[in-house]
Amino acid sequence: MIGVLCRAAVEAGLPDGDKGICPKMFRKMLVSYLMKCFPERMFDIASNMGHTLEIMRVNYTNMSFAREDTEDIRKFLKGWGDA
């Protein structure tokens, strides 16, 4: 999978090429998105991801996204956690 991701990054013309591209980036991105939209659910997010609350606090509570990106993230996560 890493080869496909790196090749896609290079072909897409990303400024840093394939630097930082790895399979776990999708999981990290999802945690970042969830924490941005649902900070009050940090315990649920942490337990689902296998993180401690300290890891969540240190790595994911200070994420900053542009307003328009946050709106897109909320659309992407629509329905998450509804039960």
PDB file of N, CA, C and O in Angstrom, chain B, residues numbered from 101:
ATOM      1  N   MET B 101       0.818  -1.187   0.000  1.00  0.00           N
ATOM      2  CA  MET B 101       0.000   0.000   0.000  1.00  0.00           C
ATOM      3  C   MET B 101       0.871   1.264   0.000  1.00  0.00           C
ATOM      4  O   MET B 101       0.511   2.267  -0.616  1.00  0.00           O
ATOM      5  N   ILE B 102       2.004   1.212   0.686  1.00  0.00           N
ATOM      6  CA  ILE B 102       2.859   2.393   0.773  1.00  0.00           C
ATOM      7  C   ILE B 102       3.350   2.831  -0.610  1.00  0.00           C
ATOM      8  O   ILE B 102       3.440   4.023  -0.901  1.00  0.00           O
ATOM      9  N   GLY B 103       3.661   1.852  -1.449  1.00  0.00           N
ATOM     10  CA  GLY B 103       4.129   2.187  -2.797  1.00  0.00           C
ATOM     11  C   GLY B 103       3.069   2.899  -3.616  1.00  0.00           C
ATOM     12  O   GLY B 103       3.363   3.861  -4.326  1.00  0.00           O
ATOM     13  N   VAL B 104       1.851   2.429  -3.516  1.00  0.00           N
ATOM     14  CA  VAL B 104       0.742   3.043  -4.253  1.00  0.00           C
ATOM     15  C   VAL B 104       0.487   4.460  -3.740  1.00  0.00           C
ATOM     16  O   VAL B 104       0.285   5.380  -4.533  1.00  0.00           O
ATOM     17  N   LEU B 105       0.495   4.635  -2.435  1.00  0.00           N
ATOM     18  CA  LEU B 105       0.259   5.959  -1.861  1.00  0.00           C
ATOM     19  C   LEU B 105       1.355   6.947  -2.262  1.00  0.00           C
ATOM     20  O   LEU B 105       1.068   8.086  -2.630  1.00  0.00           O
ATOM     21  N   CYS B 106       2.595   6.510  -2.189  1.00  0.00           N
ATOM     22  CA  CYS B 106       3.710   7.392  -2.549  1.00  0.00           C
ATOM     23  C   CYS B 106       3.665   7.765  -4.024  1.00  0.00           C
ATOM     24  O   CYS B 106       3.882   8.922  -4.386  1.00  0.00           O
ATOM     25  N   ARG B 107       3.385   6.795  -4.862  1.00  0.00           N
ATOM     26  CA  ARG B 107       3.294   7.069  -6.301  1.00  0.00           C
ATOM     27  C   ARG B 107       2.166   8.061  -6.591  1.00  0.00           C
ATOM     28  O   ARG B 107       2.327   8.971  -7.403  1.00  0.00           O
ATOM     29  N   ALA B 108       1.021   7.879  -5.922  1.00  0.00           N
ATOM     30  CA  ALA B 108      -0.111   8.791  -6.114  1.00  0.00           C
ATOM     31  C   ALA B 108       0.255  10.200  -5.654  1.00  0.00           C
ATOM     32  O   ALA B 108      -0.128  11.175  -6.300  1.00  0.00           O
ATOM     33  N   ALA B 109       0.985  10.320  -4.556  1.00  0.00           N
ATOM     34  CA  ALA B 109       1.392  11.634  -4.055  1.00  0.00           C
ATOM     35  C   ALA B 109       2.298  12.345  -5.051  1.00  0.00           C
ATOM     36  O   ALA B 109       2.146  13.539  -5.307  1.00  0.00           O
ATOM     37  N   VAL B 110       3.233  11.601  -5.604  1.00  0.00           N
ATOM     38  CA  VAL B 110       4.153  12.182  -6.596  1.00  0.00           C
ATOM     39  C   VAL B 110       3.394  12.569  -7.852  1.00  0.00           C
ATOM     40  O   VAL B 110       3.589  13.666  -8.377  1.00  0.00           O
ATOM     41  N   GLU B 111       2.534  11.692  -8.342  1.00  0.00           N
ATOM     42  CA  GLU B 111       1.766  11.972  -9.558  1.00  0.00           C
ATOM     43  C   GLU B 111       0.792  13.131  -9.359  1.00  0.00           C
ATOM     44  O   GLU B 111       0.465  13.838 -10.313  1.00  0.00           O
ATOM     45  N   ALA B 112       0.325  13.329  -8.117  1.00  0.00           N
ATOM     46  CA  ALA B 112      -0.584  14.441  -7.832  1.00  0.00           C
ATOM     47  C   ALA B 112       0.166  15.766  -7.757  1.00  0.00           C
ATOM     48  O   ALA B 112      -0.447  16.833  -7.736  1.00  0.00           O
ATOM     49  N   GLY B 113       1.489  15.692  -7.716  1.00  0.00           N
ATOM     50  CA  GLY B 113       2.287  16.913  -7.677  1.00  0.00           C
ATOM     51  C   GLY B 113       2.313  17.584  -6.314  1.00  0.00           C
ATOM     52  O   GLY B 113       2.437  18.806  -6.228  1.00  0.00           O
ATOM     53  N   LEU B 114       2.198  16.799  -5.249  1.00  0.00           N
ATOM     54  CA  LEU B 114       2.270  17.390  -3.904  1.00  0.00           C
ATOM     55  C   LEU B 114       3.614  18.091  -3.738  1.00  0.00           C
ATOM     56  O   LEU B 114       4.632  17.591  -4.215  1.00  0.00           O
ATOM     57  N   PRO B 115       3.630  19.237  -3.072  1.00  0.00           N
ATOM     58  CA  PRO B 115       4.867  20.033  -2.950  1.00  0.00           C
ATOM     59  C   PRO B 115       6.045  19.251  -2.379  1.00  0.00           C
ATOM     60  O   PRO B 115       7.178  19.455  -2.815  1.00  0.00           O
ATOM     61  N   ASP B 116       5.810  18.368  -1.421  1.00  0.00           N
ATOM     62  CA  ASP B 116       6.891  17.589  -0.818  1.00  0.00           C
ATOM     63  C   ASP B 116       6.966  16.175  -1.375  1.00  0.00           C
ATOM     64  O   ASP B 116       7.590  15.299  -0.776  1.00  0.00           O
ATOM     65  N   GLY B 117       6.331  15.953  -2.518  1.00  0.00           N
ATOM     66  CA  GLY B 117       6.349  14.625  -3.112  1.00  0.00           C
ATOM     67  C   GLY B 117       5.699  13.607  -2.198  1.00  0.00           C
ATOM     68  O   GLY B 117       4.547  13.768  -1.796  1.00  0.00           O
ATOM     69  N   ASP B 118       6.435  12.562  -1.873  1.00  0.00           N
ATOM     70  CA  ASP B 118       5.866  11.521  -1.022  1.00  0.00           C
ATOM     71  C   ASP B 118       6.357  11.612   0.427  1.00  0.00           C
ATOM     72  O   ASP B 118       6.196  10.662   1.193  1.00  0.00           O
ATOM     73  N   LYS B 119       6.942  12.726   0.801  1.00  0.00           N
ATOM     74  CA  LYS B 119       7.422  12.904   2.181  1.00  0.00           C
ATOM     75  C   LYS B 119       6.233  12.871   3.155  1.00  0.00           C
ATOM     76  O   LYS B 119       5.256  13.601   2.986  1.00  0.00           O
ATOM     77  N   GLY B 120       6.335  12.027   4.153  1.00  0.00           N
ATOM     78  CA  GLY B 120       5.290  11.932   5.174  1.00  0.00           C
ATOM     79  C   GLY B 120       4.108  11.061   4.795  1.00  0.00           C
ATOM     80  O   GLY B 120       3.173  10.909   5.582  1.00  0.00           O
ATOM     81  N   ILE B 121       4.135  10.496   3.614  1.00  0.00           N
ATOM     82  CA  ILE B 121       3.028   9.645   3.166  1.00  0.00           C
ATOM     83  C   ILE B 121       3.204   8.243   3.760  1.00  0.00           C
ATOM     84  O   ILE B 121       4.257   7.623   3.613  1.00  0.00           O
ATOM     85  N   CYS B 122       2.160   7.757   4.431  1.00  0.00           N
ATOM     86  CA  CYS B 122       2.200   6.410   4.997  1.00  0.00           C
ATOM     87  C   CYS B 122       0.765   5.946   5.260  1.00  0.00           C
ATOM     88  O   CYS B 122      -0.137   6.774   5.392  1.00  0.00           O
ATOM     89  N   PRO B 123       0.549   4.648   5.336  1.00  0.00           N
ATOM     90  CA  PRO B 123      -0.815   4.139   5.533  1.00  0.00           C
ATOM     91  C   PRO B 123      -1.501   4.647   6.798  1.00  0.00           C
ATOM     92  O   PRO B 123      -2.717   4.837   6.805  1.00  0.00           O
ATOM     93  N   LYS B 124      -0.731   4.873   7.877  1.00  0.00           N
ATOM     94  CA  LYS B 124      -1.372   5.299   9.122  1.00  0.00           C
ATOM     95  C   LYS B 124      -1.849   6.753   9.090  1.00  0.00           C
ATOM     96  O   LYS B 124      -2.501   7.205  10.031  1.00  0.00           O
ATOM     97  N   MET B 125      -1.534   7.483   8.028  1.00  0.00           N
ATOM     98  CA  MET B 125      -1.951   8.891   7.956  1.00  0.00           C
ATOM     99  C   MET B 125      -3.478   9.022   7.899  1.00  0.00           C
ATOM    100  O   MET B 125      -4.029  10.026   8.350  1.00  0.00           O
ATOM    101  N   PHE B 126      -4.159   8.015   7.347  1.00  0.00           N
ATOM    102  CA  PHE B 126      -5.618   8.067   7.269  1.00  0.00           C
ATOM    103  C   PHE B 126      -6.241   7.992   8.662  1.00  0.00           C
ATOM    104  O   PHE B 126      -7.196   8.706   8.965  1.00  0.00           O
ATOM    105  N   ARG B 127      -5.692   7.127   9.494  1.00  0.00           N
ATOM    106  CA  ARG B 127      -6.183   6.980  10.863  1.00  0.00           C
ATOM    107  C   ARG B 127      -5.923   8.247  11.666  1.00  0.00           C
ATOM    108  O   ARG B 127      -6.791   8.705  12.409  1.00  0.00           O
ATOM    109  N   LYS B 128      -4.716   8.819  11.514  1.00  0.00           N
ATOM    110  CA  LYS B 128      -4.377  10.050  12.223  1.00  0.00           C
ATOM    111  C   LYS B 128      -5.261  11.205  11.761  1.00  0.00           C
ATOM    112  O   LYS B 128      -5.687  12.031  12.569  1.00  0.00           O
ATOM    113  N   MET B 129      -5.532  11.257  10.469  1.00  0.00           N
ATOM    114  CA  MET B 129      -6.399  12.295   9.931  1.00  0.00           C
ATOM    115  C   MET B 129      -7.801  12.173  10.517  1.00  0.00           C
ATOM    116  O   MET B 129      -8.407  13.175  10.896  1.00  0.00           O
ATOM    117  N   LEU B 130      -8.319  10.941  10.590  1.00  0.00           N
ATOM    118  CA  LEU B 130      -9.654  10.738  11.137  1.00  0.00           C
ATOM    119  C   LEU B 130      -9.719  11.170  12.598  1.00  0.00           C
ATOM    120  O   LEU B 130     -10.680  11.824  13.001  1.00  0.00           O
ATOM    121  N   VAL B 131      -8.715  10.816  13.395  1.00  0.00           N
ATOM    122  CA  VAL B 131      -8.705  11.233  14.803  1.00  0.00           C
ATOM    123  C   VAL B 131      -8.698  12.758  14.890  1.00  0.00           C
ATOM    124  O   VAL B 131      -9.413  13.337  15.708  1.00  0.00           O
ATOM    125  N   SER B 132      -7.903  13.401  14.060  1.00  0.00           N
ATOM    126  CA  SER B 132      -7.844  14.862  14.053  1.00  0.00           C
ATOM    127  C   SER B 132      -9.201  15.457  13.699  1.00  0.00           C
ATOM    128  O   SER B 132      -9.657  16.399  14.348  1.00  0.00           O
ATOM    129  N   TYR B 133      -9.842  14.916  12.679  1.00  0.00           N
ATOM    130  CA  TYR B 133     -11.162  15.389  12.269  1.00  0.00           C
ATOM    131  C   TYR B 133     -12.186  15.207  13.393  1.00  0.00           C
ATOM    132  O   TYR B 133     -12.952  16.121  13.699  1.00  0.00           O
ATOM    133  N   LEU B 134     -12.193  14.020  14.002  1.00  0.00           N
ATOM    134  CA  LEU B 134     -13.153  13.744  15.069  1.00  0.00           C
ATOM    135  C   LEU B 134     -12.943  14.673  16.251  1.00  0.00           C
ATOM    136  O   LEU B 134     -13.910  15.168  16.830  1.00  0.00           O
ATOM    137  N   MET B 135     -11.701  14.915  16.613  1.00  0.00           N
ATOM    138  CA  MET B 135     -11.429  15.803  17.751  1.00  0.00           C
ATOM    139  C   MET B 135     -11.804  17.244  17.439  1.00  0.00           C
ATOM    140  O   MET B 135     -12.220  17.981  18.332  1.00  0.00           O
ATOM    141  N   LYS B 136     -11.665  17.646  16.207  1.00  0.00           N
ATOM    142  CA  LYS B 136     -12.057  19.004  15.826  1.00  0.00           C
ATOM    143  C   LYS B 136     -13.571  19.178  15.937  1.00  0.00           C
ATOM    144  O   LYS B 136     -14.047  20.210  16.411  1.00  0.00           O
ATOM    145  N   CYS B 137     -14.312  18.187  15.508  1.00  0.00           N
ATOM    146  CA  CYS B 137     -15.769  18.302  15.460  1.00  0.00           C
ATOM    147  C   CYS B 137     -16.471  17.844  16.736  1.00  0.00           C
ATOM    148  O   CYS B 137     -17.569  18.307  17.043  1.00  0.00           O
ATOM    149  N   PHE B 138     -15.845  16.946  17.468  1.00  0.00           N
ATOM    150  CA  PHE B 138     -16.487  16.374  18.656  1.00  0.00           C
ATOM    151  C   PHE B 138     -15.544  16.359  19.861  1.00  0.00           C
ATOM    152  O   PHE B 138     -15.315  15.295  20.437  1.00  0.00           O
ATOM    153  N   PRO B 139     -14.998  17.496  20.253  1.00  0.00           N
ATOM    154  CA  PRO B 139     -14.043  17.493  21.372  1.00  0.00           C
ATOM    155  C   PRO B 139     -14.650  16.968  22.670  1.00  0.00           C
ATOM    156  O   PRO B 139     -13.939  16.424  23.515  1.00  0.00           O
ATOM    157  N   GLU B 140     -15.949  17.129  22.828  1.00  0.00           N
ATOM    158  CA  GLU B 140     -16.615  16.641  24.040  1.00  0.00           C
ATOM    159  C   GLU B 140     -16.675  15.110  24.085  1.00  0.00           C
ATOM    160  O   GLU B 140     -17.008  14.531  25.119  1.00  0.00           O
ATOM    161  N   ARG B 141     -16.358  14.467  22.980  1.00  0.00           N
ATOM    162  CA  ARG B 141     -16.384  12.995  22.907  1.00  0.00           C
ATOM    163  C   ARG B 141     -14.977  12.403  22.916  1.00  0.00           C
ATOM    164  O   ARG B 141     -14.750  11.297  22.426  1.00  0.00           O
ATOM    165  N   MET B 142     -14.035  13.162  23.485  1.00  0.00           N
ATOM    166  CA  MET B 142     -12.636  12.736  23.480  1.00  0.00           C
ATOM    167  C   MET B 142     -12.463  11.338  24.071  1.00  0.00           C
ATOM    168  O   MET B 142     -11.690  10.541  23.540  1.00  0.00           O
ATOM    169  N   PHE B 143     -13.170  11.027  25.159  1.00  0.00           N
ATOM    170  CA  PHE B 143     -13.034   9.715  25.778  1.00  0.00           C
ATOM    171  C   PHE B 143     -13.463   8.612  24.806  1.00  0.00           C
ATOM    172  O   PHE B 143     -12.771   7.603  24.666  1.00  0.00           O
ATOM    173  N   ASP B 144     -14.597   8.804  24.141  1.00  0.00           N
ATOM    174  CA  ASP B 144     -15.077   7.814  23.166  1.00  0.00           C
ATOM    175  C   ASP B 144     -14.095   7.646  22.010  1.00  0.00           C
ATOM    176  O   ASP B 144     -13.793   6.526  21.597  1.00  0.00           O
ATOM    177  N   ILE B 145     -13.602   8.772  21.494  1.00  0.00           N
ATOM    178  CA  ILE B 145     -12.658   8.730  20.370  1.00  0.00           C
ATOM    179  C   ILE B 145     -11.381   8.017  20.798  1.00  0.00           C
ATOM    180  O   ILE B 145     -10.875   7.154  20.081  1.00  0.00           O
ATOM    181  N   ALA B 146     -10.864   8.379  21.967  1.00  0.00           N
ATOM    182  CA  ALA B 146      -9.625   7.765  22.467  1.00  0.00           C
ATOM    183  C   ALA B 146      -9.790   6.265  22.638  1.00  0.00           C
ATOM    184  O   ALA B 146      -8.916   5.496  22.240  1.00  0.00           O
ATOM    185  N   SER B 147     -10.897   5.842  23.225  1.00  0.00           N
ATOM    186  CA  SER B 147     -11.074   4.416  23.459  1.00  0.00           C
ATOM    187  C   SER B 147     -11.245   3.647  22.153  1.00  0.00           C
ATOM    188  O   SER B 147     -10.780   2.512  22.044  1.00  0.00           O
ATOM    189  N   ASN B 148     -11.895   4.235  21.176  1.00  0.00           N
ATOM    190  CA  ASN B 148     -12.042   3.585  19.878  1.00  0.00           C
ATOM    191  C   ASN B 148     -10.725   3.491  19.120  1.00  0.00           C
ATOM    192  O   ASN B 148     -10.514   2.552  18.353  1.00  0.00           O
ATOM    193  N   MET B 149      -9.853   4.448  19.327  1.00  0.00           N
ATOM    194  CA  MET B 149      -8.570   4.477  18.626  1.00  0.00           C
ATOM    195  C   MET B 149      -7.457   3.779  19.404  1.00  0.00           C
ATOM    196  O   MET B 149      -6.353   3.598  18.890  1.00  0.00           O
ATOM    197  N   GLY B 150      -7.752   3.385  20.651  1.00  0.00           N
ATOM    198  CA  GLY B 150      -6.742   2.721  21.457  1.00  0.00           C
ATOM    199  C   GLY B 150      -5.727   3.677  22.052  1.00  0.00           C
ATOM    200  O   GLY B 150      -4.611   3.274  22.380  1.00  0.00           O
ATOM    201  N   HIS B 151      -6.102   4.938  22.194  1.00  0.00           N
ATOM    202  CA  HIS B 151      -5.208   5.944  22.769  1.00  0.00           C
ATOM    203  C   HIS B 151      -5.576   6.213  24.223  1.00  0.00           C
ATOM    204  O   HIS B 151      -6.703   5.968  24.654  1.00  0.00           O
ATOM    205  N   THR B 152      -4.609   6.717  24.958  1.00  0.00           N
ATOM    206  CA  THR B 152      -4.893   7.225  26.297  1.00  0.00           C
ATOM    207  C   THR B 152      -5.386   8.656  26.155  1.00  0.00           C
ATOM    208  O   THR B 152      -5.194   9.282  25.113  1.00  0.00           O
ATOM    209  N   LEU B 153      -6.016   9.172  27.194  1.00  0.00           N
ATOM    210  CA  LEU B 153      -6.455  10.566  27.163  1.00  0.00           C
ATOM    211  C   LEU B 153      -5.256  11.504  27.070  1.00  0.00           C
ATOM    212  O   LEU B 153      -5.357  12.582  26.484  1.00  0.00           O
ATOM    213  N   GLU B 154      -4.130  11.106  27.639  1.00  0.00           N
ATOM    214  CA  GLU B 154      -2.929  11.950  27.562  1.00  0.00           C
ATOM    215  C   GLU B 154      -2.428  12.055  26.119  1.00  0.00           C
ATOM    216  O   GLU B 154      -2.053  13.139  25.671  1.00  0.00           O
ATOM    217  N   ILE B 155      -2.421  10.957  25.407  1.00  0.00           N
ATOM    218  CA  ILE B 155      -2.023  10.985  23.984  1.00  0.00           C
ATOM    219  C   ILE B 155      -2.964  11.889  23.201  1.00  0.00           C
ATOM    220  O   ILE B 155      -2.528  12.675  22.360  1.00  0.00           O
ATOM    221  N   MET B 156      -4.232  11.773  23.477  1.00  0.00           N
ATOM    222  CA  MET B 156      -5.222  12.618  22.788  1.00  0.00           C
ATOM    223  C   MET B 156      -4.973  14.093  23.092  1.00  0.00           C
ATOM    224  O   MET B 156      -4.975  14.935  22.194  1.00  0.00           O
ATOM    225  N   ARG B 157      -4.759  14.388  24.365  1.00  0.00           N
ATOM    226  CA  ARG B 157      -4.543  15.780  24.772  1.00  0.00           C
ATOM    227  C   ARG B 157      -3.297  16.368  24.100  1.00  0.00           C
ATOM    228  O   ARG B 157      -3.331  17.479  23.573  1.00  0.00           O
ATOM    229  N   VAL B 158      -2.216  15.619  24.126  1.00  0.00           N
ATOM    230  CA  VAL B 158      -0.949  16.112  23.595  1.00  0.00           C
ATOM    231  C   VAL B 158      -0.976  16.237  22.070  1.00  0.00           C
ATOM    232  O   VAL B 158      -0.471  17.215  21.518  1.00  0.00           O
ATOM    233  N   ASN B 159      -1.560  15.256  21.395  1.00  0.00           N
ATOM    234  CA  ASN B 159      -1.445  15.197  19.933  1.00  0.00           C
ATOM    235  C   ASN B 159      -2.636  15.722  19.140  1.00  0.00           C
ATOM    236  O   ASN B 159      -2.483  16.077  17.971  1.00  0.00           O
ATOM    237  N   TYR B 160      -3.812  15.777  19.746  1.00  0.00           N
ATOM    238  CA  TYR B 160      -4.987  16.062  18.924  1.00  0.00           C
ATOM    239  C   TYR B 160      -5.874  17.210  19.396  1.00  0.00           C
ATOM    240  O   TYR B 160      -6.809  17.571  18.681  1.00  0.00           O
ATOM    241  N   THR B 161      -5.632  17.793  20.548  1.00  0.00           N
ATOM    242  CA  THR B 161      -6.534  18.846  21.024  1.00  0.00           C
ATOM    243  C   THR B 161      -6.151  20.235  20.528  1.00  0.00           C
ATOM    244  O   THR B 161      -6.914  21.183  20.714  1.00  0.00           O
ATOM    245  N   ASN B 162      -5.012  20.372  19.916  1.00  0.00           N
ATOM    246  CA  ASN B 162      -4.589  21.693  19.443  1.00  0.00           C
ATOM    247  C   ASN B 162      -4.613  21.811  17.917  1.00  0.00           C
ATOM    248  O   ASN B 162      -3.936  22.664  17.344  1.00  0.00           O
ATOM    249  N   MET B 163      -5.386  20.963  17.275  1.00  0.00           N
ATOM    250  CA  MET B 163      -5.459  20.993  15.810  1.00  0.00           C
ATOM    251  C   MET B 163      -6.205  22.234  15.347  1.00  0.00           C
ATOM    252  O   MET B 163      -7.207  22.634  15.939  1.00  0.00           O
ATOM    253  N   SER B 164      -5.700  22.828  14.287  1.00  0.00           N
ATOM    254  CA  SER B 164      -6.320  24.032  13.751  1.00  0.00           C
ATOM    255  C   SER B 164      -6.641  23.814  12.275  1.00  0.00           C
ATOM    256  O   SER B 164      -5.795  23.363  11.503  1.00  0.00           O
ATOM    257  N   PHE B 165      -7.856  24.134  11.901  1.00  0.00           N
ATOM    258  CA  PHE B 165      -8.287  24.011  10.512  1.00  0.00           C
ATOM    259  C   PHE B 165      -8.949  25.316  10.099  1.00  0.00           C
ATOM    260  O   PHE B 165      -9.534  26.005  10.934  1.00  0.00           O
ATOM    261  N   ALA B 166      -8.863  25.662   8.828  1.00  0.00           N
ATOM    262  CA  ALA B 166      -9.557  26.841   8.305  1.00  0.00           C
ATOM    263  C   ALA B 166     -11.062  26.606   8.406  1.00  0.00           C
ATOM    264  O   ALA B 166     -11.527  25.466   8.377  1.00  0.00           O
ATOM    265  N   ARG B 167     -11.809  27.689   8.523  1.00  0.00           N
ATOM    266  CA  ARG B 167     -13.273  27.600   8.677  1.00  0.00           C
ATOM    267  C   ARG B 167     -13.910  26.756   7.572  1.00  0.00           C
ATOM    268  O   ARG B 167     -14.736  25.888   7.852  1.00  0.00           O
ATOM    269  N   GLU B 168     -13.527  27.007   6.319  1.00  0.00           N
ATOM    270  CA  GLU B 168     -14.135  26.254   5.214  1.00  0.00           C
ATOM    271  C   GLU B 168     -13.741  24.776   5.270  1.00  0.00           C
ATOM    272  O   GLU B 168     -14.525  23.911   4.882  1.00  0.00           O
ATOM    273  N   ASP B 169     -12.535  24.486   5.750  1.00  0.00           N
ATOM    274  CA  ASP B 169     -12.129  23.083   5.910  1.00  0.00           C
ATOM    275  C   ASP B 169     -12.956  22.416   7.004  1.00  0.00           C
ATOM    276  O   ASP B 169     -13.368  21.264   6.865  1.00  0.00           O
ATOM    277  N   THR B 170     -13.195  23.141   8.086  1.00  0.00           N
ATOM    278  CA  THR B 170     -13.994  22.592   9.182  1.00  0.00           C
ATOM    279  C   THR B 170     -15.410  22.282   8.712  1.00  0.00           C
ATOM    280  O   THR B 170     -15.987  21.272   9.115  1.00  0.00           O
ATOM    281  N   GLU B 171     -15.968  23.129   7.875  1.00  0.00           N
ATOM    282  CA  GLU B 171     -17.305  22.863   7.330  1.00  0.00           C
ATOM    283  C   GLU B 171     -17.297  21.589   6.491  1.00  0.00           C
ATOM    284  O   GLU B 171     -18.219  20.779   6.578  1.00  0.00           O
ATOM    285  N   ASP B 172     -16.257  21.414   5.679  1.00  0.00           N
ATOM    286  CA  ASP B 172     -16.137  20.194   4.865  1.00  0.00           C
ATOM    287  C   ASP B 172     -15.953  18.962   5.756  1.00  0.00           C
ATOM    288  O   ASP B 172     -16.513  17.902   5.476  1.00  0.00           O
ATOM    289  N   ILE B 173     -15.180  19.102   6.810  1.00  0.00           N
ATOM    290  CA  ILE B 173     -14.953  17.989   7.735  1.00  0.00           C
ATOM    291  C   ILE B 173     -16.271  17.581   8.379  1.00  0.00           C
ATOM    292  O   ILE B 173     -16.565  16.390   8.488  1.00  0.00           O
ATOM    293  N   ARG B 174     -17.069  18.558   8.806  1.00  0.00           N
ATOM    294  CA  ARG B 174     -18.366  18.254   9.428  1.00  0.00           C
ATOM    295  C   ARG B 174     -19.278  17.499   8.447  1.00  0.00           C
ATOM    296  O   ARG B 174     -19.991  16.579   8.849  1.00  0.00           O
ATOM    297  N   LYS B 175     -19.258  17.883   7.177  1.00  0.00           N
ATOM    298  CA  LYS B 175     -20.049  17.169   6.168  1.00  0.00           C
ATOM    299  C   LYS B 175     -19.544  15.733   6.013  1.00  0.00           C
ATOM    300  O   LYS B 175     -20.334  14.794   5.915  1.00  0.00           O
ATOM    301  N   PHE B 176     -18.215  15.576   5.992  1.00  0.00           N
ATOM    302  CA  PHE B 176     -17.601  14.259   5.840  1.00  0.00           C
ATOM    303  C   PHE B 176     -17.986  13.338   6.997  1.00  0.00           C
ATOM    304  O   PHE B 176     -18.214  12.144   6.797  1.00  0.00           O
ATOM    305  N   LEU B 177     -18.057  13.892   8.200  1.00  0.00           N
ATOM    306  CA  LEU B 177     -18.342  13.099   9.397  1.00  0.00           C
ATOM    307  C   LEU B 177     -19.824  13.052   9.754  1.00  0.00           C
ATOM    308  O   LEU B 177     -20.196  12.539  10.810  1.00  0.00           O
ATOM    309  N   LYS B 178     -20.661  13.583   8.883  1.00  0.00           N
ATOM    310  CA  LYS B 178     -22.087  13.616   9.183  1.00  0.00           C
ATOM    311  C   LYS B 178     -22.589  12.224   9.567  1.00  0.00           C
ATOM    312  O   LYS B 178     -22.371  11.245   8.854  1.00  0.00           O
ATOM    313  N   GLY B 179     -23.253  12.168  10.693  1.00  0.00           N
ATOM    314  CA  GLY B 179     -23.806  10.909  11.167  1.00  0.00           C
ATOM    315  C   GLY B 179     -22.881  10.136  12.086  1.00  0.00           C
ATOM    316  O   GLY B 179     -23.300   9.148  12.689  1.00  0.00           O
ATOM    317  N   TRP B 180     -21.612  10.570  12.209  1.00  0.00           N
ATOM    318  CA  TRP B 180     -20.698   9.857  13.087  1.00  0.00           C
ATOM    319  C   TRP B 180     -21.189   9.955  14.530  1.00  0.00           C
ATOM    320  O   TRP B 180     -21.522  11.037  15.014  1.00  0.00           O
ATOM    321  N   GLY B 181     -21.227   8.861  15.178  1.00  0.00           N
ATOM    322  CA  GLY B 181     -21.596   8.851  16.583  1.00  0.00           C
ATOM    323  C   GLY B 181     -23.080   8.857  16.833  1.00  0.00           C
ATOM    324  O   GLY B 181     -23.506   8.784  17.986  1.00  0.00           O
ATOM    325  N   ASP B 182     -23.890   8.943  15.784  1.00  0.00           N
ATOM    326  CA  ASP B 182     -25.341   8.865  15.983  1.00  0.00           C
ATOM    327  C   ASP B 182     -25.688   7.419  16.345  1.00  0.00           C
ATOM    328  O   ASP B 182     -25.339   6.472  15.640  1.00  0.00           O
ATOM    329  N   ALA B 183     -26.362   7.294  17.431  1.00  0.00           N
ATOM    330  CA  ALA B 183     -26.776   5.929  17.807  1.00  0.00           C
ATOM    331  C   ALA B 183     -28.031   5.983  18.632  1.00  0.00           C
ATOM    332  O   ALA B 183     -28.541   4.943  19.048  1.00  0.00           O
TER     333      ALA B 183
END
